[in-house]
């Protein structure tokens, strides 16, 4: 028997051990941060991070040799907003977050450059 769910059916939740991944723009990211729904992970180098960052962001350098070890210690049940300068490194990092079974990752498309272009505040 085939049963089709109607258009009003609730969206299924992400199965355990599978990462929920959503791409967001700067405005959507800012709302997630304002609502305290995410932990911001800045994947740029420490030098880039010191030059300006999203307020409250934690720096985990994607290019560091211990990147996987450092994110392994994070709480996988929390939601994270990940970004780099323009989106290249943070896009590459998504496979690592999935492999380590993080439950919820938001990717800031366009990185910090898109954040700044949208007029969002940068902490120095």
DOPA-736440 format. One record per residue: x, y, z of N, C-alpha, C, O in turn; residue in three letters. Coordinates in nm, 4 decimals. Layout:
// residues N
{rec {X,Y,Z},{X,Y,Z},{X,Y,Z},{X,Y,Z},"Ala"},
...
// end
This chain:
// residues 124
{rec {0.0845,-0.1178,0.0000},{0.0000,0.0000,0.0000},{0.0891,0.1242,0.0000},{0.1842,0.1316,0.0779},"Unk"},
{rec {0.0602,0.2202,-0.0847},{0.1368,0.3436,-0.0955},{0.0583,0.4556,-0.0304},{-0.0568,0.4809,-0.0660},"Unk"},
{rec {0.1204,0.5218,0.0643},{0.0569,0.6333,0.1328},{0.1376,0.7587,0.1012},{0.2587,0.7611,0.1229},"Unk"},
{rec {0.0732,0.8613,0.0510},{0.1393,0.9870,0.0208},{0.1050,1.0880,0.1280},{-0.0115,1.1056,0.1637},"Unk"},
{rec {0.2061,1.1533,0.1785},{0.1831,1.2557,0.2801},{0.1343,1.3825,0.2126},{0.1787,1.4165,0.1030},"Unk"},
{rec {0.0447,1.4508,0.2770},{-0.0082,1.5757,0.2231},{0.0927,1.6893,0.2362},{0.1950,1.6748,0.3031},"Unk"},
{rec {0.0644,1.7998,0.1736},{0.1544,1.9150,0.1744},{0.1723,1.9730,0.3148},{0.2712,2.0412,0.3414},"Unk"},
{rec {0.0779,1.9464,0.4039},{0.0865,2.0004,0.5386},{0.1606,1.9088,0.6355},{0.1714,1.9390,0.7544},"Unk"},
{rec {0.2116,1.7972,0.5846},{0.2826,1.7041,0.6726},{0.4088,1.7708,0.7278},{0.4757,1.8482,0.6593},"Unk"},
{rec {0.4386,1.7388,0.8522},{0.5582,1.7962,0.9150},{0.6829,1.7422,0.8459},{0.6866,1.6274,0.8017},"Unk"},
{rec {0.7842,1.8269,0.8375},{0.9118,1.7861,0.7785},{0.9765,1.6854,0.8720},{0.9795,1.7071,0.9932},"Unk"},
{rec {1.0284,1.5752,0.8180},{1.0897,1.4761,0.9067},{1.2149,1.5334,0.9720},{1.2872,1.6132,0.9123},"Unk"},
{rec {1.2387,1.4910,1.0957},{1.3581,1.5401,1.1648},{1.4800,1.4660,1.1104},{1.4678,1.3595,1.0499},"Unk"},
{rec {1.5963,1.5239,1.1329},{1.7195,1.4628,1.0869},{1.7448,1.3371,1.1689},{1.7414,1.3417,1.2919},"Unk"},
{rec {1.7704,1.2240,1.1014},{1.7987,1.1007,1.1766},{1.9241,1.1167,1.2622},{2.0120,1.1961,1.2290},"Unk"},
{rec {1.9329,1.0418,1.3722},{2.0532,1.0485,1.4542},{2.1750,1.0132,1.3682},{2.1642,0.9355,1.2733},"Unk"},
{rec {2.2887,1.0697,1.4015},{2.4132,1.0470,1.3284},{2.4139,1.1055,1.1883},{2.5057,1.0776,1.1112},"Unk"},
{rec {2.3158,1.1846,1.1536},{2.3165,1.2521,1.0247},{2.3113,1.4027,1.0499},{2.2300,1.4507,1.1288},"Unk"},
{rec {2.3979,1.4753,0.9827},{2.4092,1.6183,1.0038},{2.3029,1.6951,0.9263},{2.2836,1.6728,0.8068},"Unk"},
{rec {2.2343,1.7856,0.9952},{2.1440,1.8786,0.9297},{2.2298,1.9954,0.8836},{2.2950,2.0606,0.9653},"Unk"},
{rec {2.2304,2.0224,0.7536},{2.3121,2.1293,0.6972},{2.2226,2.2282,0.6251},{2.1441,2.1914,0.5377},"Unk"},
{rec {2.2359,2.3553,0.6634},{2.1581,2.4608,0.5977},{2.2528,2.5721,0.5569},{2.3404,2.6124,0.6335},"Unk"},
{rec {2.2340,2.6213,0.4354},{2.3113,2.7359,0.3881},{2.2291,2.8612,0.4151},{2.1100,2.8660,0.3845},"Unk"},
{rec {2.2936,2.9628,0.4728},{2.2242,3.0860,0.5077},{2.3017,3.2062,0.4561},{2.4233,3.2011,0.4377},"Unk"},
{rec {2.2280,3.3150,0.4331},{2.2933,3.4403,0.3956},{2.3204,3.5200,0.5230},{2.2865,3.4763,0.6330},"Unk"},
{rec {2.3814,3.6366,0.5071},{2.4204,3.7168,0.6238},{2.3012,3.7549,0.7110},{2.3100,3.7500,0.8337},"Unk"},
{rec {2.1911,3.7925,0.6491},{2.0734,3.8339,0.7265},{2.0171,3.7167,0.8073},{1.9815,3.7328,0.9241},"Unk"},
{rec {2.0092,3.5999,0.7455},{1.9611,3.4815,0.8167},{2.0572,3.4439,0.9295},{2.0143,3.4064,1.0386},"Unk"},
{rec {2.1873,3.4542,0.9022},{2.2879,3.4233,1.0042},{2.2750,3.5184,1.1222},{2.2813,3.4763,1.2377},"Unk"},
{rec {2.2570,3.6460,1.0929},{2.2440,3.7462,1.1982},{2.1237,3.7148,1.2866},{2.1307,3.7328,1.4082},"Unk"},
{rec {2.0138,3.6685,1.2282},{1.8939,3.6340,1.3049},{1.9198,3.5125,1.3948},{1.8763,3.5099,1.5099},"Unk"},
{rec {1.9906,3.4121,1.3419},{2.0245,3.2941,1.4220},{2.1100,3.3337,1.5427},{2.0911,3.2828,1.6532},"Unk"},
{rec {2.2039,3.4253,1.5194},{2.2909,3.4724,1.6276},{2.2101,3.5530,1.7295},{2.2247,3.5337,1.8501},"Unk"},
{rec {2.1257,3.6428,1.6807},{2.0435,3.7255,1.7697},{1.9509,3.6393,1.8561},{1.9272,3.6705,1.9728},"Unk"},
{rec {1.8989,3.5308,1.7979},{1.8088,3.4406,1.8704},{1.8841,3.3393,1.9568},{1.8231,3.2536,2.0208},"Unk"},
{rec {2.0175,3.3502,1.9580},{2.1034,3.2599,2.0358},{2.0799,3.1134,1.9990},{2.0782,3.0261,2.0859},"Unk"},
{rec {2.0619,3.0877,1.8698},{2.0370,2.9510,1.8235},{2.1635,2.8807,1.7757},{2.1610,2.7604,1.7496},"Unk"},
{rec {2.2752,2.9548,1.7639},{2.3980,2.8958,1.7109},{2.5210,2.9418,1.7878},{2.5212,3.0466,1.8524},"Unk"},
{rec {2.6245,2.8612,1.7788},{2.7587,2.8979,1.8226},{2.8326,2.9321,1.6934},{2.8317,2.8529,1.5992},"Unk"},
{rec {2.8963,3.0482,1.6878},{2.9657,3.0914,1.5671},{3.1086,3.0391,1.5685},{3.1844,3.0644,1.6622},"Unk"},
{rec {3.1448,2.9650,1.4619},{3.2804,2.9147,1.4458},{3.3440,2.9829,1.3256},{3.3004,2.9648,1.2119},"Unk"},
{rec {3.4461,3.0603,1.3518},{3.5225,3.1300,1.2486},{3.6403,3.0401,1.2131},{3.7275,3.0159,1.2966},"Unk"},
{rec {3.6431,2.9907,1.0900},{3.7431,2.8924,1.0500},{3.8671,2.9545,0.9856},{3.9488,2.8837,0.9269},"Unk"},
{rec {3.8811,3.0869,0.9966},{3.9973,3.1545,0.9386},{4.1195,3.1391,1.0297},{4.1102,3.0845,1.1396},"Unk"},
{rec {4.2327,3.1878,0.9823},{4.3554,3.1818,1.0623},{4.3445,3.2787,1.1804},{4.2638,3.3716,1.1765},"Unk"},
{rec {4.4244,3.2581,1.2848},{4.4221,3.3506,1.3986},{4.4514,3.4955,1.3573},{4.3933,3.5883,1.4136},"Unk"},
{rec {4.5401,3.5157,1.2606},{4.5701,3.6508,1.2144},{4.4479,3.7149,1.1504},{4.4173,3.8310,1.1774},"Unk"},
{rec {4.3776,3.6396,1.0654},{4.2547,3.6910,1.0038},{4.1506,3.7211,1.1114},{4.0841,3.8245,1.1069},"Unk"},
{rec {4.1370,3.6305,1.2077},{4.0399,3.6437,1.3156},{4.0637,3.7718,1.3949},{3.9693,3.8435,1.4279},"Unk"},
{rec {4.1904,3.8004,1.4254},{4.2244,3.9201,1.5032},{4.1936,4.0485,1.4275},{4.1717,4.1526,1.4894},"Unk"},
{rec {4.1915,4.0429,1.2946},{4.1672,4.1643,1.2157},{4.0197,4.2046,1.2139},{3.9877,4.3170,1.1752},"Unk"},
{rec {3.9305,4.1165,1.2544},{3.7875,4.1464,1.2593},{3.7068,4.0190,1.2560},{3.7400,3.9253,1.1834},"Unk"},
{rec {3.5994,4.0153,1.3357},{3.5205,3.8921,1.3483},{3.3775,3.9239,1.3874},{3.3458,4.0353,1.4291},"Unk"},
{rec {3.2921,3.8242,1.3730},{3.1548,3.8336,1.4215},{3.1619,3.8256,1.5742},{3.2294,3.7384,1.6289},"Unk"},
{rec {3.0934,3.9149,1.6418},{3.0956,3.9191,1.7872},{3.0595,3.7831,1.8471},{2.9598,3.7215,1.8093},"Unk"},
{rec {3.1422,3.7376,1.9410},{3.1159,3.6115,2.0100},{3.1688,3.4885,1.9391},{3.1560,3.3775,1.9907},"Unk"},
{rec {3.2280,3.5060,1.8217},{3.2775,3.3910,1.7451},{3.3964,3.3257,1.8135},{3.4767,3.3919,1.8793},"Unk"},
{rec {3.4061,3.1939,1.7965},{3.5226,3.1182,1.8407},{3.6068,3.0891,1.7169},{3.5530,3.0619,1.6096},"Unk"},
{rec {3.7376,3.0949,1.7322},{3.8283,3.0723,1.6202},{3.8817,2.9292,1.6227},{3.9458,2.8875,1.7192},"Unk"},
{rec {3.8546,2.8545,1.5154},{3.9086,2.7205,1.4964},{3.9654,2.7188,1.3549},{3.8912,2.7054,1.2577},"Unk"},
{rec {4.0967,2.7322,1.3441},{4.1646,2.7458,1.2156},{4.1538,2.6180,1.1326},{4.2089,2.5142,1.1693},"Unk"},
{rec {4.0821,2.6267,1.0202},{4.0643,2.5117,0.9317},{4.1978,2.4630,0.8750},{4.2133,2.3441,0.8469},"Unk"},
{rec {4.2925,2.5526,0.8583},{4.4218,2.5167,0.7992},{4.5202,2.4562,0.9002},{4.6264,2.4073,0.8618},"Unk"},
{rec {4.4851,2.4595,1.0281},{4.5728,2.4048,1.1317},{4.5758,2.2519,1.1241},{4.4758,2.1887,1.0903},"Unk"},
{rec {4.6896,2.1945,1.1553},{4.7047,2.0489,1.1481},{4.6133,1.9759,1.2471},{4.5800,1.8593,1.2258},"Unk"},
{rec {4.5726,2.0432,1.3550},{4.4869,1.9798,1.4559},{4.3395,2.0189,1.4429},{4.2638,2.0057,1.5391},"Unk"},
{rec {4.2978,2.0669,1.3255},{4.1587,2.1120,1.3076},{4.0586,2.0049,1.3490},{3.9683,2.0318,1.4283},"Unk"},
{rec {4.0738,1.8831,1.2958},{3.9772,1.7766,1.3285},{3.9760,1.7460,1.4778},{3.8697,1.7239,1.5357},"Unk"},
{rec {4.0926,1.7444,1.5398},{4.1000,1.7194,1.6839},{4.0274,1.8282,1.7619},{3.9570,1.7999,1.8588},"Unk"},
{rec {4.0449,1.9515,1.7193},{3.9833,2.0638,1.7912},{3.8311,2.0595,1.7808},{3.7626,2.0859,1.8796},"Unk"},
{rec {3.7765,2.0269,1.6640},{3.6305,2.0240,1.6557},{3.5729,1.8957,1.7147},{3.4554,1.8911,1.7509},"Unk"},
{rec {3.6541,1.7933,1.7241},{3.6078,1.6683,1.7857},{3.5645,1.6919,1.9299},{3.4751,1.6237,1.9801},"Unk"},
{rec {3.6283,1.7890,1.9969},{3.5970,1.8185,2.1363},{3.4742,1.9061,2.1568},{3.4345,1.9307,2.2707},"Unk"},
{rec {3.4134,1.9535,2.0486},{3.2945,2.0389,2.0604},{3.1695,1.9565,2.0877},{3.1648,1.8378,2.0557},"Unk"},
{rec {3.0689,2.0190,2.1464},{2.9405,1.9545,2.1744},{2.8657,1.9345,2.0429},{2.8213,2.0317,1.9818},"Unk"},
{rec {2.8515,1.8118,1.9997},{2.7905,1.7803,1.8699},{2.6389,1.8003,1.8675},{2.5770,1.7954,1.7612},"Unk"},
{rec {2.5790,1.8228,1.9856},{2.4340,1.8428,1.9900},{2.3952,1.9894,1.9701},{2.2780,2.0206,1.9491},"Unk"},
{rec {2.4950,2.0803,1.9769},{2.4669,2.2229,1.9555},{2.4618,2.2542,1.8072},{2.5117,2.1773,1.7250},"Unk"},
{rec {2.4014,2.3676,1.7732},{2.3984,2.4160,1.6353},{2.5128,2.5143,1.6162},{2.5365,2.6005,1.7007},"Unk"},
{rec {2.5831,2.5008,1.5052},{2.6988,2.5857,1.4759},{2.6786,2.6597,1.3446},{2.6272,2.6046,1.2472},"Unk"},
{rec {2.7202,2.7857,1.3445},{2.7270,2.8658,1.2221},{2.8739,2.8717,1.1860},{2.9538,2.9276,1.2612},"Unk"},
{rec {2.9113,2.8142,1.0707},{3.0515,2.8128,1.0308},{3.0736,2.9087,0.9151},{2.9890,2.9247,0.8271},"Unk"},
{rec {3.1917,2.9727,0.9182},{3.2270,3.0630,0.8084},{3.3768,3.0813,0.8031},{3.4480,3.0515,0.8991},"Unk"},
{rec {3.4241,3.1306,0.6900},{3.5639,3.1714,0.6746},{3.5603,3.3094,0.6100},{3.4691,3.3873,0.6378},"Unk"},
{rec {3.6557,3.3411,0.5257},{3.6588,3.4744,0.4646},{3.5541,3.4888,0.3538},{3.4753,3.5834,0.3546},"Unk"},
{rec {3.5534,3.3951,0.2588},{3.4592,3.4050,0.1463},{3.3794,3.2765,0.1213},{3.2940,3.2738,0.0326},"Unk"},
{rec {3.4056,3.1716,0.1970},{3.3263,3.0500,0.1858},{3.3997,2.9254,0.1399},{3.3437,2.8160,0.1476},"Unk"},
{rec {3.5222,2.9378,0.0929},{3.5952,2.8222,0.0422},{3.6335,2.7217,0.1497},{3.6009,2.6034,0.1398},"Unk"},
{rec {3.7024,2.7693,0.2517},{3.7471,2.6791,0.3589},{3.6290,2.6235,0.4373},{3.6275,2.5056,0.4728},"Unk"},
{rec {3.5293,2.7090,0.4645},{3.4149,2.6599,0.5427},{3.3358,2.5562,0.4628},{3.2819,2.4620,0.5208},"Unk"},
{rec {3.3282,2.5725,0.3312},{3.2615,2.4707,0.2484},{3.3385,2.3394,0.2565},{3.2781,2.2328,0.2684},"Unk"},
{rec {3.4713,2.3462,0.2501},{3.5528,2.2249,0.2614},{3.5362,2.1582,0.3979},{3.5464,2.0361,0.4092},"Unk"},
{rec {3.5107,2.2379,0.5007},{3.4995,2.1834,0.6369},{3.3718,2.1025,0.6582},{3.3652,2.0211,0.7503},"Unk"},
{rec {3.2713,2.1237,0.5751},{3.1413,2.0597,0.5978},{3.1508,1.9071,0.6019},{3.0815,1.8429,0.6807},"Unk"},
{rec {3.2358,1.8493,0.5179},{3.2528,1.7039,0.5182},{3.3056,1.6548,0.6528},{3.2670,1.5476,0.6995},"Unk"},
{rec {3.3932,1.7322,0.7147},{3.4478,1.6951,0.8451},{3.3385,1.7000,0.9521},{3.3298,1.6099,1.0355},"Unk"},
{rec {3.2561,1.8033,0.9503},{3.1466,1.8117,1.0479},{3.0490,1.6951,1.0295},{2.9996,1.6395,1.1276},"Unk"},
{rec {3.0213,1.6584,0.9050},{2.9322,1.5443,0.8793},{2.9960,1.4146,0.9284},{2.9310,1.3340,0.9949},"Unk"},
{rec {3.1229,1.3951,0.8954},{3.1944,1.2728,0.9336},{3.1982,1.2573,1.0853},{3.1954,1.1452,1.1362},"Unk"},
{rec {3.2045,1.3684,1.1574},{3.2086,1.3626,1.3032},{3.0684,1.3672,1.3662},{3.0552,1.3783,1.4881},"Unk"},
{rec {2.9668,1.3588,1.2847},{2.8271,1.3473,1.3307},{2.7761,1.4653,1.4113},{2.7054,1.4474,1.5105},"Unk"},
{rec {2.8120,1.5875,1.3685},{2.7505,1.7057,1.4288},{2.6043,1.7060,1.3872},{2.5724,1.6700,1.2738},"Unk"},
{rec {2.5152,1.7461,1.4768},{2.3729,1.7405,1.4463},{2.3250,1.8540,1.3579},{2.2407,1.8323,1.2709},"Unk"},
{rec {2.3772,1.9765,1.3780},{2.3219,2.0915,1.3074},{2.4306,2.1928,1.2719},{2.4943,2.2514,1.3594},"Unk"},
{rec {2.4502,2.2119,1.1416},{2.5487,2.3076,1.0924},{2.4800,2.4053,0.9980},{2.4053,2.3655,0.9086},"Unk"},
{rec {2.5064,2.5330,1.0191},{2.4629,2.6385,0.9277},{2.5886,2.6931,0.8621},{2.6871,2.7213,0.9304},"Unk"},
{rec {2.5859,2.7082,0.7310},{2.7008,2.7607,0.6580},{2.6687,2.9027,0.6120},{2.5703,2.9247,0.5414},"Unk"},
{rec {2.7526,2.9994,0.6524},{2.7353,3.1383,0.6095},{2.7923,3.1507,0.4687},{2.9136,3.1618,0.4510},"Unk"},
{rec {2.7058,3.1487,0.3704},{2.7485,3.1582,0.2322},{2.8137,3.2939,0.2059},{2.7586,3.3983,0.2409},"Unk"},
{rec {2.9305,3.2909,0.1444},{3.0036,3.4143,0.1167},{3.0947,3.4584,0.2296},{3.1695,3.5550,0.2149},"Unk"},
{rec {3.0892,3.3885,0.3425},{3.1784,3.4150,0.4547},{3.1682,3.5543,0.5134},{3.0668,3.6227,0.4989},"Unk"},
{rec {3.2755,3.5952,0.5801},{3.2779,3.7245,0.6474},{3.2650,3.8396,0.5481},{3.2105,3.9445,0.5822},"Unk"},
{rec {3.3138,3.8215,0.4270},{3.3019,3.9272,0.3244},{3.1544,3.9559,0.2961},{3.1146,4.0720,0.2867},"Unk"},
{rec {3.0731,3.8506,0.2824},{2.9294,3.8689,0.2588},{2.8628,3.9331,0.3803},{2.7726,4.0156,0.3656},"Unk"},
{rec {2.9073,3.8952,0.5007},{2.8566,3.9525,0.6259},{2.8815,4.1039,0.6274},{2.7918,4.1828,0.6573},"Unk"},
{rec {3.0060,4.1426,0.5943},{3.0414,4.2848,0.5919},{2.9662,4.3590,0.4806},{2.9193,4.4711,0.5005},"Unk"},
{rec {2.9557,4.2967,0.3658},{2.8864,4.3592,0.2519},{2.7399,4.3865,0.2853},{2.6814,4.4832,0.2366},"Unk"},
{rec {2.6813,4.3009,0.3685},{2.5418,4.3173,0.4091},{2.5266,4.4236,0.5197},{2.4159,4.4502,0.5665},"Unk"},
{rec {2.6390,4.4833,0.5604},{2.6344,4.5877,0.6617},{2.6275,4.5385,0.8044},{2.5925,4.6139,0.8952},"Unk"},
{rec {2.6610,4.4106,0.8248},{2.6556,4.3549,0.9590},{2.7805,4.3958,1.0381},{2.8862,4.4187,0.9792},"Unk"},
{rec {2.7690,4.4049,1.1710},{2.8810,4.4533,1.2521},{2.9964,4.3543,1.2628},{2.9760,4.2331,1.2701},"Unk"},
{rec {3.1174,4.4083,1.2635},{3.2397,4.3291,1.2810},{3.3122,4.3825,1.4031},{3.3337,4.5030,1.4165},"Unk"},
{rec {3.3492,4.2921,1.4912},{3.4207,4.3265,1.6136},{3.5705,4.3213,1.5856},{3.6195,4.2270,1.5235},"Unk"},
{rec {3.6424,4.4226,1.6315},{3.7893,4.4256,1.6095},{3.8614,4.3961,1.7381},{3.9844,4.3939,1.7408},"Unk"},
// end
